[in-house]
Structure formats: C-alpha cells, structure tokens
Amino acid sequence: MVINIMSELRLEFDEALELCEQVRAKNKKKSISFNKLWCWGCVKFTKSPEKRCFANAEDGSNTGCVQVNKLYEKLKNQ
C-alpha cells in the first residue's frame, strides 16, 4: 500500500513562494543540473509567481513543484 504524503500537504501561497525562492537560490549556485533548468524554465515561461509550478496543483494547495515540497518536508522535520 502506497501512502501519498503530498496529498495531505497544503501550503499557503506566500509560504510556497518563499520556499520557491530558496530552491531557486540553491539551484543558481549549481553549474548545471536538471533542477536548475527546471527552475529557470518555470520562471522564464510563466512570467508571474501565480503561474509557477508550485501554484499549478489542481486542488489549489500550492504543492505543484516537487522541489518546493521536498524543501518543505526537510524544513518541517528539522
């Protein structure tokens, strides 16, 4: 049986945006990576924070970005 932890996760927009900025800052330091390209594309092609990957969850939970969700779980468990 697989339990989906992310289905229980709900982030406020401002909280998700702050986590997104932290993820982007971390990825900017990398020379090249899939996650860095992912962040670059997300910001480049969405133009506004309301359309970024984290805000793309169908249920409005602001959990549409795997990187934001992982950072949230990491910070929550500290």
Wavefront OBJ file of the C-alpha trace (Angstrom):
o trace
v 0.000 0.000 0.000
v 1.408 3.370 -1.040
v 0.585 6.432 1.041
v 0.785 9.755 -0.747
v 2.131 12.243 1.813
v 1.840 15.137 -0.640
v -1.944 14.750 -0.796
v -2.049 15.876 2.852
v 0.328 18.769 2.255
v -1.208 22.230 1.883
v 0.894 25.370 1.566
v -0.187 28.973 1.664
v 0.817 30.903 -1.458
v 3.295 33.160 0.387
v 4.907 30.181 2.107
v 5.241 28.276 -1.177
v 6.664 31.369 -2.905
v 9.304 31.768 -0.176
v 10.273 28.099 -0.491
v 10.402 28.509 -4.271
v 12.831 31.418 -3.905
v 15.009 29.320 -1.570
v 15.052 26.445 -4.064
v 15.935 28.835 -6.890
v 18.789 30.374 -4.862
v 20.174 26.902 -4.119
v 19.889 25.845 -7.768
v 21.535 29.059 -9.019
v 24.764 28.032 -7.300
v 24.952 24.800 -9.307
v 26.889 24.794 -12.558
v 24.312 22.683 -14.393
v 21.552 20.341 -13.262
v 18.076 19.252 -14.209
v 16.635 21.078 -11.186
v 18.396 24.306 -12.179
v 16.976 24.069 -15.699
v 13.559 23.257 -14.270
v 13.598 26.426 -12.115
v 14.907 28.542 -14.963
v 12.169 27.330 -17.316
v 9.476 27.754 -14.690
v 10.376 31.400 -14.063
v 11.202 32.200 -17.696
v 7.989 30.908 -19.210
v 5.415 31.650 -16.506
v 6.236 35.363 -16.081
v 4.325 35.623 -12.758
v 4.535 33.750 -9.431
v 0.835 32.865 -9.618
v 1.592 30.615 -12.600
v 4.776 28.927 -11.363
v 4.968 25.169 -10.924
v 4.202 25.235 -7.183
v 0.912 27.030 -7.884
v -0.015 24.507 -10.561
v -1.688 21.982 -8.225
v -5.250 21.220 -9.297
v -6.572 21.399 -5.733
v -5.095 24.854 -5.039
v -2.735 23.505 -2.378
v 0.406 25.158 -3.872
v 2.129 21.763 -3.967
v 2.707 21.507 -7.704
v 6.527 21.605 -7.508
v 8.415 18.567 -6.256
v 11.421 20.696 -5.275
v 9.301 23.004 -3.106
v 7.585 20.023 -1.477
v 10.910 18.333 -0.665
v 12.279 21.509 0.909
v 9.096 21.930 2.936
v 9.321 18.354 4.247
v 13.022 18.826 5.065
v 12.401 22.054 6.993
v 9.337 20.646 8.747
v 11.278 17.627 10.020
v 14.166 19.638 11.474
l 1 2 3 4 5 6 7 8 9 10 11 12 13 14 15 16 17 18 19 20 21 22 23 24 25 26 27 28 29 30 31 32 33 34 35 36 37 38 39 40 41 42 43 44 45 46 47 48 49 50 51 52 53 54 55 56 57 58 59 60 61 62 63 64 65 66 67 68 69 70 71 72 73 74 75 76 77 78
